[in-house]
Structure formats: structure tokens, C-alpha cells
């Protein structure tokens, strides 16, 4: 259910801003390269650290496509231990809701 809602929020956001994005493209395609470096880090508040990191990656790379966002999520899930997966999923949902549904960081 969370994934369905997230996909719906992203689709709604994309449909509103599709014209703006397409104006900047010449051939209708774009290529993004995201480089993420894993760091071994101890945290007192992993939720806040993941949130800050995700916000930085998504906004700095201007990521707003469903496939790109899913790739970012998969990177976080694969680079961190299984015990952090619930936190990563919650934070990712919260970040995407704030960015794409509420436009909080625009």
C-alpha cells in the first residue's frame, strides 16, 4: 500500500511538471549518473541521517522520475544492513511525500 501511494504521488507530481521538464530536453531523453559513496558511520539518529542524505541526493541530482527514485531507494537498501531497511523505507516515503506531494523543499 505504501509503494502504491508513493507511485501515485510521483505520477501526480510528474504530470504537473512534465511540460517544464520536456522544454529542457532536445531529444526527449536524459541520462543521469548518480555516484553514492558508502560510509561506515555510527548514528544516534539514523532516521535523520538517512533523511538528510536522501534529500541531498534527490535534490542535488534533480531526481523526480519513478525509475530514478526507485534506483536511489535500491541503492540505500543494498548499501545498508537489513536491520535498517524498515527505517530506510519509512524515511524514503516521508522524503518523497514532502518533496513531491507537499513541495516542502522547493
C-alpha positions in Angstrom: 0.0 0.0 0.0 2.8 2.4 0.8 4.5 1.7 -2.5 1.3 2.2 -4.4 0.7 5.6 -2.7 4.3 6.6 -3.4 4.0 5.7 -7.1 0.7 7.7 -7.3 2.3 10.7 -5.6 5.2 10.6 -8.0 3.0 10.2 -11.1 0.8 13.2 -10.0 3.9 15.4 -9.4 5.4 14.4 -12.8 2.2 15.1 -14.7 2.1 18.6 -13.2 5.7 19.4 -14.1 6.0 17.4 -17.3 5.9 20.4 -19.6 8.7 22.2 -17.7 11.0 19.1 -17.9 10.4 18.5 -21.6 11.3 22.0 -22.6 14.9 21.5 -21.5 15.3 18.3 -23.5 16.4 18.2 -27.1 15.8 14.6 -27.9 13.3 13.7 -25.2 15.7 11.6 -23.2 18.1 12.3 -20.4 20.9 10.4 -18.7 21.7 10.8 -15.1 24.7 9.4 -13.3 24.5 9.2 -9.5 27.5 8.4 -7.6 26.9 7.3 -4.0 29.7 6.6 -1.6 29.0 4.3 1.3 30.5 5.4 4.7 30.8 3.3 7.8 29.1 5.6 10.3 27.6 5.3 13.8 24.5 7.4 14.3 22.4 8.3 17.3 19.5 9.2 15.0 19.7 7.1 11.8 16.3 8.4 10.6 17.6 12.0 10.5 20.9 10.9 8.9 19.1 8.9 6.1 16.6 11.8 5.6 19.4 14.4 5.2 21.3 12.1 2.8 18.3 11.2 0.7 17.2 14.8 0.4 20.7 15.8 -0.7 20.9 13.0 -3.3 17.4 13.6 -4.7 17.6 17.4 -4.8 21.2 17.7 -5.9 20.6 15.4 -8.8 17.1 16.7 -9.6 15.7 13.3 -9.4 11.9 13.1 -10.0 11.3 10.1 -12.2 9.9 6.9 -10.8 12.7 4.7 -12.1 15.4 7.1 -10.8 13.7 7.3 -7.3 13.4 3.5 -7.2 17.1 3.3 -8.1 18.0 5.6 -5.2 15.9 3.5 -2.8 17.6 0.3 -4.1 21.0 1.9 -3.5 20.2 2.7 0.1 18.7 -0.7 0.7 21.7 -2.5 -0.8 24.4 -0.4 0.9 22.9 -0.7 4.4 22.3 -3.7 6.6 19.0 -5.5 6.7 18.2 -4.1 10.2 17.9 -0.6 8.7 15.5 -1.5 5.9 12.3 -0.5 7.8 13.9 2.9 8.7 15.1 3.4 5.1 11.6 2.6 3.7 9.9 4.9 6.2 12.3 7.8 5.6 12.2 7.4 1.9 8.4 7.5 1.9 8.5 10.6 4.1 11.1 12.4 2.0 9.1 11.7 -1.2 5.9 12.8 0.3 7.4 16.0 1.5 9.2 16.7 -1.9 6.5 15.6 -4.3 3.2 15.8 -2.5 3.7 18.8 -0.3 6.5 20.6 -2.2 8.1 21.3 1.1 11.7 21.6 -0.1 11.1 23.6 -3.4 
